[in-house]
Amino acid sequence: MTSIANNYTKVVSDITQHCQRAHRETNNVQLLAVSKTRTAEQLTELYHQGQSHFGENYLQEALDKQNQLQALDITWHFIGPIQSNKTRAIAENFSWVHSVDRLKIARRLAEQRPNHLPPLNLCLQVNISNEENKAGCATDECLELITQIAALPNLKVRGLMAIPKASTDLNEQRASFAALAALLEQCQQQYPQLDTLSMGMSADIGPAIELGATIVRVGTALFGPRTYSS
Ligand SMILES: *Cc1c(COP(=O)(O)O)cnc(C)c1O
């Protein structure tokens, strides 16, 4: 087996084990393969292992790969920072966006989502560790933003996403995931259609799944370490 095939088997089995430990159904946790910096060939290889959801951070890089991989039935997620001038291409070329953190961006995505496509699935990114200069809305703005976004056309607001502060303290990491889960629960009281918690990356899918992640975003554990030289 190639390393991508091996890694995929390992990640899928890890997810299954974490679900069992947490008494959760395996099919309630979706693996999103984070493929930034990876080549179209690497994506193709993982696709043939059975992976169909891919997450990209950089628009131009993503569009290039989408172009090369048109023959594959991939569901594309945008997970990177969004400037206003990128919204049209995101609205036109992705099924999901996880990294919306302000109303202006949501409004543009709603306006620019082509009518022939299904609604764009959207997660609100939350700055769950209250870090300075970090993407994500403040926790106390979250419900208000969900309310405003839920009223927009062509979008389907699905839930919350966060990238907690990098920490070697497992308790701190778990506290961030628990806080995001609690925030989603609070929003669900008014918006019961919210069904998505996008949290957990290669290093911490265990605690994320235990605390309620429905999408884990995994790059390194599938493709190996990233090198940014290309
Ligand atoms: C790069 C990235 C990931 C994946 O990180 P790994 O540690 O490689 O698994 C997940 N989410 C976001 C938003 C990312 O930018």
The ligand as a Gaussian input file, in Angstrom:
#p B3LYP/6-31G(d) Opt

LIG

0 1
 C       -4.589000      23.175000       7.427000
 C       -5.901000      23.141000       8.120000
 C       -6.399000      21.960000       8.710000
 C       -5.640000      20.645000       8.733000
 O       -4.570000      20.670000       9.613000
 P       -3.677000      19.351000       9.860000
 O       -3.007000      19.635000      11.144000
 O       -2.756000      19.241000       8.715000
 O       -4.613000      18.191000       9.965000
 C       -7.668000      22.009000       9.268000
 N       -8.394000      23.136000       9.278000
 C       -7.955000      24.269000       8.732000
 C       -8.821000      25.486000       8.758000
 C       -6.698000      24.316000       8.140000
 O       -6.262000      25.472000       7.616000

